[in-house]
Amino acid sequence: MVTGIDLDGMQPVARNVAGQVADVYIQHLGSDLVSFVAHGSGVKGGLISGSSDLDFAAIVRPGCVTPGGELPLERVVPLHRDLARIDVEGFRYVQVYVDGQVGKQPVGFIPGTFHVLVGSQDVPVATAANLVESARVSLAALDPARLRDRLGNALLDHGEGRLVRQVRLLCTDVWPTMYQVACLQADDPVQSWQRTKHDVVRHLGTDPVVGEPLRHWWDAVNAHYAAGETVETSLSALMSGVAFLEAATTWYRDGRR
């Protein structure tokens, strides 16, 4: 592993994988890599067994990305060969997005939830105002009816892990929505994002609109991964996740923000 990778800000359970991932990006991007940043539960804690992934951002020189802001395919193929050799050690997967400084990180990293593993510490940082505005835009655009239609269509299929994949996709809708509701309720929006998922569930659990659906989602998704992702736990998680998103939409549109 390349020396100079700072793992001290990572959760202990995530350090080995994070170090190996950073090493791959250093080796393949070289001087084009400005900063390699870990963010999310791998930094702040609150990992969910069997569910949590590790999130990273590779901030690179603008000149090395395509017009769409991505690394060229020819450069990514050999990078992935090395990345695929890493045992993710109980994490679901490693997720990395590339920021070629062309606006892919419009809000910025949230203080207390990210750690620079390699490179410049001068990374975009979110403010309370950024988080509040982003939460309002996201909640205003939330469309549970469209999600219901998508899931209804997806459940017509079967095989190749398609059902459990839908639970993973739903997590990417539910968890940010949960934090956005918490952000708009909080006196300190930054602090709301610094909490672990479990802490936010406890915090919002008494809310008369979103509290009960959120608790049901939390119980269902934890049971789903603990049971090994069965058909019944998948369906239960999907229904509870949709119910929470519908409650969050009602909460926002009724002016409780």
C-alpha positions as a Markdown table, in Angstrom:
| # | Residue | x | y | z |
|---|---|---|---|---|
| 1 | Met | 0.0 | 0.0 | 0.0 |
| 2 | Val | 1.2 | 3.5 | -0.8 |
| 3 | Thr | 2.4 | 5.4 | 2.3 |
| 4 | Gly | 0.8 | 8.7 | 3.2 |
| 5 | Ile | -2.8 | 7.4 | 3.3 |
| 6 | Asp | -4.4 | 8.9 | 6.4 |
| 7 | Leu | -6.8 | 6.3 | 7.8 |
| 8 | Asp | -7.2 | 7.8 | 11.3 |
| 9 | Gly | -10.5 | 9.5 | 10.5 |
| 10 | Met | -12.1 | 6.2 | 9.4 |
| 11 | Gln | -14.1 | 3.8 | 11.5 |
| 12 | Pro | -11.7 | 1.0 | 12.5 |
| 13 | Val | -13.7 | -1.7 | 10.7 |
| 14 | Ala | -13.4 | 0.3 | 7.4 |
| 15 | Arg | -9.7 | 1.2 | 7.5 |
| 16 | Asn | -8.3 | -1.8 | 5.7 |
| 17 | Val | -10.7 | -1.6 | 2.7 |
| 18 | Ala | -10.4 | 2.2 | 2.6 |
| 19 | Gly | -6.6 | 2.0 | 2.5 |
| 20 | Gln | -6.7 | -0.5 | -0.4 |
| 21 | Val | -9.2 | 1.5 | -2.4 |
| 22 | Ala | -7.2 | 4.7 | -2.0 |
| 23 | Asp | -4.1 | 2.8 | -3.0 |
| 24 | Val | -5.7 | 1.7 | -6.3 |
| 25 | Tyr | -6.8 | 5.3 | -7.1 |
| 26 | Ile | -3.4 | 6.7 | -6.3 |
| 27 | Gln | -1.6 | 4.1 | -8.5 |
| 28 | His | -3.9 | 4.7 | -11.5 |
| 29 | Leu | -4.6 | 8.4 | -11.3 |
| 30 | Gly | -1.3 | 9.6 | -10.1 |
| 31 | Ser | -0.9 | 13.4 | -10.3 |
| 32 | Asp | -4.4 | 13.7 | -11.7 |
| 33 | Leu | -5.8 | 12.8 | -8.3 |
| 34 | Val | -6.3 | 16.0 | -6.3 |
| 35 | Ser | -8.0 | 14.5 | -3.2 |
| 36 | Phe | -9.5 | 11.1 | -2.3 |
| 37 | Val | -12.2 | 11.6 | 0.2 |
| 38 | Ala | -14.2 | 9.1 | 2.3 |
| 39 | His | -17.7 | 10.1 | 3.4 |
| 40 | Gly | -20.7 | 8.7 | 5.1 |
| 41 | Ser | -21.0 | 5.9 | 7.7 |
| 42 | Gly | -17.5 | 4.7 | 7.1 |
| 43 | Val | -16.4 | 7.9 | 8.7 |
| 44 | Lys | -19.1 | 8.9 | 11.2 |
| 45 | Gly | -20.2 | 5.4 | 12.2 |
| 46 | Gly | -23.6 | 3.7 | 12.2 |
| 47 | Leu | -22.8 | 0.9 | 9.8 |
| 48 | Ile | -25.6 | -1.6 | 9.2 |
| 49 | Ser | -24.4 | -5.2 | 9.1 |
| 50 | Gly | -25.0 | -6.7 | 5.7 |
| 51 | Ser | -26.2 | -3.5 | 4.2 |
| 52 | Ser | -23.6 | -0.6 | 4.5 |
| 53 | Asp | -21.3 | 0.3 | 1.6 |
| 54 | Leu | -18.2 | 2.5 | 1.7 |
| 55 | Asp | -18.5 | 5.8 | -0.1 |
| 56 | Phe | -15.6 | 7.8 | -1.6 |
| 57 | Ala | -15.1 | 10.7 | -3.9 |
| 58 | Ala | -12.1 | 11.1 | -6.2 |
| 59 | Ile | -11.5 | 14.8 | -6.9 |
| 60 | Val | -9.5 | 15.0 | -10.0 |
| 61 | Arg | -8.0 | 17.6 | -12.3 |
| 62 | Pro | -10.7 | 18.9 | -14.7 |
| 63 | Gly | -8.5 | 18.1 | -17.8 |
| 64 | Cys | -8.6 | 14.4 | -17.2 |
| 65 | Val | -12.3 | 13.9 | -17.4 |
| 66 | Thr | -14.7 | 13.6 | -20.4 |
| 67 | Pro | -17.1 | 16.4 | -21.3 |
| 68 | Gly | -19.7 | 14.5 | -19.2 |
| 69 | Gly | -17.4 | 14.8 | -16.1 |
| 70 | Glu | -16.3 | 11.1 | -16.0 |
| 71 | Leu | -12.9 | 9.4 | -16.3 |
| 72 | Pro | -12.4 | 7.9 | -19.8 |
| 73 | Leu | -13.4 | 4.2 | -20.1 |
| 74 | Glu | -9.9 | 3.2 | -21.3 |
| 75 | Arg | -8.5 | 4.5 | -18.0 |
| 76 | Val | -11.2 | 3.0 | -15.8 |
| 77 | Val | -10.9 | -0.6 | -17.1 |
| 78 | Pro | -7.4 | -1.3 | -15.7 |
| 79 | Leu | -8.3 | 0.6 | -12.5 |
| 80 | His | -11.3 | -1.7 | -12.0 |
| 81 | Arg | -9.1 | -4.8 | -12.5 |
| 82 | Asp | -7.2 | -3.8 | -9.4 |
| 83 | Leu | -10.3 | -2.6 | -7.5 |
| 84 | Ala | -12.0 | -6.0 | -8.1 |
| 85 | Arg | -9.2 | -7.8 | -6.3 |
| 86 | Ile | -10.1 | -6.1 | -3.0 |
| 87 | Asp | -12.1 | -8.1 | -0.5 |
| 88 | Val | -14.7 | -5.7 | 0.8 |
| 89 | Glu | -14.8 | -7.6 | 4.1 |
| 90 | Gly | -18.5 | -7.6 | 5.0 |
| 91 | Phe | -19.4 | -4.3 | 3.3 |
| 92 | Arg | -21.9 | -4.4 | 0.5 |
| 93 | Tyr | -19.7 | -2.7 | -2.0 |
| 94 | Val | -17.4 | 0.2 | -2.6 |
| 95 | Gln | -18.9 | 3.2 | -4.3 |
| 96 | Val | -16.7 | 6.0 | -5.8 |
| 97 | Tyr | -17.8 | 9.0 | -7.7 |
| 98 | Val | -15.4 | 11.3 | -9.6 |
| 99 | Asp | -15.6 | 15.0 | -9.2 |
| 100 | Gly | -13.7 | 16.7 | -12.1 |
| 101 | Gln | -14.6 | 20.1 | -10.5 |
| 102 | Val | -17.4 | 20.6 | -12.9 |
| 103 | Gly | -20.2 | 20.8 | -10.4 |
| 104 | Lys | -20.8 | 17.2 | -9.4 |
| 105 | Gln | -20.6 | 18.1 | -5.7 |
| 106 | Pro | -23.1 | 21.0 | -5.7 |
| 107 | Val | -23.6 | 21.0 | -1.9 |
| 108 | Gly | -20.2 | 20.0 | -0.6 |
| 109 | Phe | -19.0 | 17.6 | 2.0 |
| 110 | Ile | -20.7 | 17.8 | 5.4 |
| 111 | Pro | -18.5 | 18.6 | 8.3 |
| 112 | Gly | -18.0 | 15.7 | 10.6 |
| 113 | Thr | -19.0 | 13.1 | 7.9 |
| 114 | Phe | -16.0 | 13.1 | 5.6 |
| 115 | His | -12.3 | 12.4 | 5.8 |
| 116 | Val | -9.6 | 13.2 | 3.3 |
| 117 | Leu | -7.5 | 10.1 | 2.9 |
| 118 | Val | -5.0 | 11.5 | 0.3 |
| 119 | Gly | -4.2 | 14.8 | -1.2 |
| 120 | Ser | -5.4 | 18.4 | -0.7 |
| 121 | Gln | -7.6 | 19.2 | 2.3 |
| 122 | Asp | -9.1 | 22.0 | 0.3 |
| 123 | Val | -12.4 | 20.3 | -0.6 |
| 124 | Pro | -15.9 | 21.8 | -0.9 |
| 125 | Val | -17.7 | 21.9 | 2.4 |
| 126 | Ala | -21.4 | 22.3 | 2.9 |
| 127 | Thr | -23.0 | 25.1 | 4.9 |
| 128 | Ala | -26.2 | 24.9 | 6.9 |
| 129 | Ala | -27.9 | 27.1 | 4.2 |
| 130 | Asn | -26.7 | 24.6 | 1.5 |
| 131 | Leu | -28.2 | 21.7 | 3.3 |
| 132 | Val | -31.5 | 23.4 | 4.0 |
| 133 | Glu | -31.9 | 24.4 | 0.4 |
| 134 | Ser | -31.0 | 21.0 | -0.9 |
| 135 | Ala | -33.4 | 19.3 | 1.5 |
| 136 | Arg | -36.3 | 21.6 | 0.3 |
| 137 | Val | -35.6 | 21.0 | -3.4 |
| 138 | Ser | -35.3 | 17.2 | -2.9 |
| 139 | Leu | -38.5 | 16.9 | -0.7 |
| 140 | Ala | -40.5 | 19.1 | -3.1 |
| 141 | Ala | -39.5 | 16.8 | -6.0 |
| 142 | Leu | -40.3 | 13.6 | -4.1 |
| 143 | Asp | -42.8 | 11.5 | -6.0 |
| 144 | Pro | -43.9 | 8.3 | -4.1 |
| 145 | Ala | -46.6 | 7.6 | -6.7 |
| 146 | Arg | -44.0 | 7.3 | -9.4 |
| 147 | Leu | -41.9 | 5.1 | -7.1 |
| 148 | Arg | -44.9 | 2.8 | -6.6 |
| 149 | Asp | -45.3 | 2.5 | -10.3 |
| 150 | Arg | -41.6 | 1.7 | -10.8 |
| 151 | Leu | -41.7 | -1.0 | -8.0 |
| 152 | Gly | -44.9 | -2.4 | -9.4 |
| 153 | Asn | -43.3 | -2.9 | -12.7 |
| 154 | Ala | -40.0 | -4.3 | -11.2 |
| 155 | Leu | -41.9 | -6.9 | -9.2 |
| 156 | Leu | -43.2 | -8.4 | -12.4 |
| 157 | Asp | -39.6 | -9.8 | -12.9 |
| 158 | His | -37.8 | -12.5 | -11.1 |
| 159 | Gly | -34.3 | -13.9 | -10.9 |
| 160 | Glu | -30.7 | -12.8 | -10.8 |
| 161 | Gly | -31.2 | -11.0 | -7.5 |
| 162 | Arg | -33.6 | -8.5 | -9.0 |
| 163 | Leu | -35.9 | -8.3 | -5.9 |
| 164 | Val | -33.1 | -7.7 | -3.4 |
| 165 | Arg | -31.7 | -5.1 | -5.8 |
| 166 | Gln | -34.9 | -3.2 | -5.5 |
| 167 | Val | -34.4 | -2.9 | -1.7 |
| 168 | Arg | -30.9 | -1.6 | -2.3 |
| 169 | Leu | -32.3 | 1.0 | -4.7 |
| 170 | Leu | -35.0 | 2.0 | -2.2 |
| 171 | Cys | -32.4 | 2.6 | 0.4 |
| 172 | Thr | -30.9 | 5.3 | -1.8 |
| 173 | Asp | -34.3 | 7.1 | -1.7 |
| 174 | Val | -35.2 | 6.5 | 2.0 |
| 175 | Trp | -32.0 | 7.3 | 3.8 |
| 176 | Pro | -31.4 | 10.7 | 2.1 |
| 177 | Thr | -35.1 | 11.6 | 2.6 |
| 178 | Met | -34.9 | 10.7 | 6.3 |
| 179 | Tyr | -31.9 | 13.1 | 6.7 |
| 180 | Gln | -33.6 | 15.8 | 4.7 |
| 181 | Val | -36.6 | 15.7 | 7.0 |
| 182 | Ala | -34.3 | 15.8 | 10.0 |
| 183 | Cys | -32.3 | 18.6 | 8.5 |
| 184 | Leu | -35.4 | 20.8 | 8.1 |
| 185 | Gln | -36.6 | 20.0 | 11.7 |
| 186 | Ala | -33.3 | 20.8 | 13.3 |
| 187 | Asp | -31.9 | 24.0 | 14.8 |
| 188 | Asp | -28.5 | 22.9 | 13.5 |
| 189 | Pro | -28.9 | 21.3 | 10.0 |
| 190 | Val | -25.3 | 20.2 | 9.9 |
| 191 | Gln | -25.6 | 18.4 | 13.1 |
| 192 | Ser | -28.6 | 16.4 | 11.8 |
| 193 | Trp | -26.4 | 15.0 | 9.0 |
| 194 | Gln | -23.7 | 14.2 | 11.5 |
| 195 | Arg | -25.9 | 11.7 | 13.3 |
| 196 | Thr | -25.9 | 8.0 | 12.5 |
| 197 | Lys | -29.0 | 6.5 | 10.9 |
| 198 | His | -30.1 | 4.9 | 14.1 |
| 199 | Asp | -29.8 | 8.2 | 16.0 |
| 200 | Val | -31.9 | 10.0 | 13.3 |
| 201 | Val | -34.5 | 7.2 | 13.5 |
| 202 | Arg | -34.7 | 7.8 | 17.3 |
| 203 | His | -34.8 | 11.5 | 16.9 |
| 204 | Leu | -37.7 | 11.4 | 14.3 |
| 205 | Gly | -39.4 | 8.5 | 15.9 |
| 206 | Thr | -41.9 | 10.6 | 17.9 |
| 207 | Asp | -42.9 | 12.8 | 15.0 |
| 208 | Pro | -46.7 | 12.3 | 14.5 |
| 209 | Val | -46.4 | 12.0 | 10.7 |
| 210 | Val | -43.1 | 10.4 | 9.8 |
| 211 | Gly | -42.2 | 8.7 | 13.1 |
| 212 | Glu | -44.2 | 5.4 | 12.9 |
| 213 | Pro | -43.5 | 4.8 | 9.2 |
| 214 | Leu | -39.8 | 5.5 | 9.8 |
| 215 | Arg | -39.6 | 3.0 | 12.7 |
| 216 | His | -41.3 | 0.4 | 10.6 |
| 217 | Trp | -38.8 | 0.9 | 7.8 |
| 218 | Trp | -35.9 | 0.7 | 10.2 |
| 219 | Asp | -37.2 | -2.6 | 11.7 |
| 220 | Ala | -38.0 | -4.0 | 8.3 |
| 221 | Val | -34.6 | -3.2 | 6.6 |
| 222 | Asn | -32.6 | -4.5 | 9.6 |
| 223 | Ala | -34.6 | -7.7 | 9.7 |
| 224 | His | -34.2 | -8.0 | 5.9 |
| 225 | Tyr | -30.4 | -8.0 | 6.1 |
| 226 | Ala | -30.2 | -10.0 | 9.3 |
| 227 | Ala | -32.4 | -12.8 | 7.7 |
| 228 | Gly | -30.3 | -13.0 | 4.5 |
| 229 | Glu | -32.5 | -11.1 | 2.2 |
| 230 | Thr | -35.5 | -13.4 | 1.7 |
| 231 | Val | -38.5 | -12.8 | -0.5 |
| 232 | Glu | -40.7 | -11.9 | 2.4 |
| 233 | Thr | -38.2 | -9.6 | 4.1 |
| 234 | Ser | -37.6 | -7.9 | 0.7 |
| 235 | Leu | -41.3 | -7.3 | 0.1 |
| 236 | Ser | -41.8 | -6.1 | 3.7 |
| 237 | Ala | -38.9 | -3.6 | 3.3 |
| 238 | Leu | -40.2 | -2.3 | 0.0 |
| 239 | Met | -43.7 | -1.6 | 1.4 |
| 240 | Ser | -42.4 | 0.0 | 4.6 |
| 241 | Gly | -40.0 | 2.2 | 2.6 |
| 242 | Val | -42.7 | 3.4 | 0.3 |
| 243 | Ala | -44.9 | 4.2 | 3.3 |
| 244 | Phe | -42.2 | 6.3 | 4.8 |
| 245 | Leu | -41.6 | 8.2 | 1.6 |
| 246 | Glu | -45.3 | 8.9 | 1.3 |
| 247 | Ala | -45.3 | 10.2 | 4.9 |
| 248 | Ala | -42.3 | 12.4 | 4.2 |
| 249 | Thr | -44.1 | 13.9 | 1.2 |
| 250 | Thr | -47.2 | 14.6 | 3.4 |
| 251 | Trp | -45.0 | 16.1 | 6.1 |
| 252 | Tyr | -43.3 | 18.5 | 3.7 |
| 253 | Arg | -46.3 | 19.5 | 1.7 |
| 254 | Asp | -48.4 | 20.1 | 4.8 |
| 255 | Gly | -45.9 | 22.8 | 5.8 |
| 256 | Arg | -44.4 | 21.0 | 8.9 |
| 257 | Arg | -40.9 | 22.0 | 7.7 |
